């Protein structure tokens, strides 16, 4: 089922895409073997479909943190990667329940195939705020 969304899809380069909602951005990084969606928007509820229009590679979803403006399409994914400090808030406050949660830790490397993404935890905005370094 397709959901309309007010998101602009912007190609930064061949392997990096930005999805721009009115006030929120989320990103798709593509390697040789996998893709990584960093956050899934606020009002967007078809991020997986948007990703599939860009790449046929398997896509991993990782949340930088779990405020609702970063998890709009999370329920489309079977698994979501996040810092363990976000688990309780994600399950209780954001009402997401069916995804498997995969912990990511400061210093972890997510390998997409010739594109390693290093996990950098920067707590502050939320206890498990996490950013990636390309």
C-alpha positions in Angstrom: 0.0 0.0 0.0 1.5 3.4 -1.0 1.1 6.4 1.2 1.5 9.9 -0.2 4.1 12.0 1.6 5.4 15.5 1.3 9.0 14.6 1.0 11.5 15.8 -1.6 14.0 13.2 -2.7 17.4 14.8 -3.4 20.4 13.1 -5.0 23.6 14.4 -3.3 25.7 12.0 -5.3 25.3 8.5 -6.9 25.5 6.8 -3.4 24.0 9.4 -1.1 20.5 10.7 -1.0 18.6 13.1 1.2 14.9 13.0 1.9 13.6 16.5 2.9 10.3 17.0 4.7 9.2 20.5 5.8 11.4 20.5 8.9 13.2 17.1 9.0 15.9 15.5 6.8 16.8 11.8 6.6 19.5 10.1 4.5 20.2 7.1 2.4 23.8 5.9 2.1 24.4 3.2 -0.5 27.4 0.8 -0.6 28.2 -2.1 -2.9 26.2 -4.7 -0.9 23.8 -2.8 1.4 22.1 0.5 1.9 21.7 2.4 5.2 18.7 4.6 5.9 19.5 7.1 8.7 16.2 7.9 10.3 12.9 7.5 8.6 11.2 10.9 8.7 8.3 12.4 10.6 5.3 12.6 8.3 6.7 10.2 5.8 5.1 6.7 6.0 6.5 5.2 2.9 10.3 5.5 3.3 10.9 1.9 2.5 9.1 2.4 -0.8 11.1 5.5 -1.5 14.3 3.6 -0.9 13.2 0.8 -3.2 12.8 3.3 -6.0 16.5 4.2 -5.6 18.2 0.9 -4.9 17.3 -2.8 -4.9 20.0 -3.5 -2.3 18.9 -4.7 1.2 18.4 -1.7 3.4 19.3 -1.3 7.1 17.4 1.3 9.1 19.3 3.2 11.9 17.8 5.9 14.1 20.0 8.8 15.3 17.5 9.0 18.2 13.9 8.1 18.6 11.9 11.3 18.8 8.8 10.9 16.7 10.2 13.2 14.0 12.9 10.6 13.2 10.8 7.4 13.3 7.8 8.1 11.0 8.4 5.0 8.7 10.1 2.8 11.3 7.2 0.4 11.3 7.8 -0.5 7.7 11.1 -2.2 8.7 11.5 -5.5 10.5 14.6 -4.4 12.3 15.9 -1.0 13.5 19.4 -0.2 14.7 19.8 2.3 17.6 21.7 3.1 20.7 20.5 1.0 23.7 19.8 4.2 25.7 16.9 4.8 23.3 15.2 1.4 23.7 12.8 2.2 26.5 11.7 5.6 25.0 11.2 4.0 21.6 9.0 1.2 22.9 6.9 3.1 25.5 6.7 6.7 24.3 6.7 6.2 20.5 4.4 3.2 20.6 6.6 1.1 18.2 6.4 -2.5 19.0 7.0 -5.1 16.3 10.5 -4.2 15.1 13.5 -6.2 16.3 15.9 -3.7 17.9 19.5 -4.1 17.1 21.9 -2.3 19.4 24.7 -0.1 17.9 27.5 1.2 20.1 30.0 4.0 19.9 32.8 3.0 17.6 30.8 0.2 15.8 31.3 0.0 12.0 28.4 -0.6 9.7 29.8 -2.1 6.5 27.8 -1.4 3.4 30.3 -2.9 1.0 33.2 -0.6 0.3 31.5 2.0 2.4 32.2 1.7 6.2 30.0 3.9 8.4 31.4 4.5 11.9 28.9 5.0 14.7 29.6 8.0 16.9 27.5 8.5 20.0 26.9 12.1 21.1 24.4 12.0 24.0 22.7 15.3 24.8 19.6 15.8 22.8 18.5 12.4 24.0 20.5 9.8 26.1 21.4 7.7 23.1 21.8 10.4 20.4 24.0 8.8 17.7 25.5 10.2 14.6 27.4 8.5 11.8 30.7 9.4 10.2 31.1 8.5 6.6 
